[in-house]
């Protein structure tokens, strides 16, 4: 399937940034900047505390809401956690799962990622499943082995129809927040590997429809060359999503 058959998907991961009032201001400015954009799915992922306020601002707009994490259980004695039904109720369509910062600092594993993916799907949330190698893994020639492990573990035992609701975000850990971007060739090589893997794990048909985002120091200056790669279907943007103008420029990568 041609890249043109997959709607580009640009998501902003705000991480641990923005109070409610700051989130409203950022979203209001972004909404005005992207009002004329068609044919690109635009997503913002504020912290949990700002989801409700941002959801109100983007009502009837072309911006969709994502959370940055979800717990695998729906309810119960799990202090501090937030569940898929709660995220759906507040207006989320997407949820980021398995971000490298969660794997690195909060003990996220392929098993917990897979449980969270299943919980999200069970409640109609689309998971953005993050995978990516550390610098030492790349330097040791282990990139494909790590990606295979993350993808296989993250999507374990999903049905084809469920897989079609997932987005994979390839985020080389050495490129996140470092200002070092993977070259378009490096990104394409891994995206192509992921698509081949998805074809093996599911089918060529499913693999051709799943969107694969690149993440790691995406900026207005490098977005269009990354997006020009045949298997790069979108971007997961951290730092450059914290200002409306830079994120809007990335959203408009092809104009
Ligand atoms: C991210 O948070 O997923 C990310 C890629 O961050 P940055 O764009 O700042 O590298």
Boltz pocket constraint, residues with backbone or C-beta under 6 A from the ligand:
constraints:
  - pocket:
      binder: B
      contacts: [[A, 13], [A, 15], [A, 171], [A, 175], [A, 176], [A, 177], [A, 178], [A, 179], [A, 215], [A, 216], [A, 217], [A, 218], [A, 236], [A, 237], [A, 238], [A, 239], [A, 240]]
      max_distance: 6.0
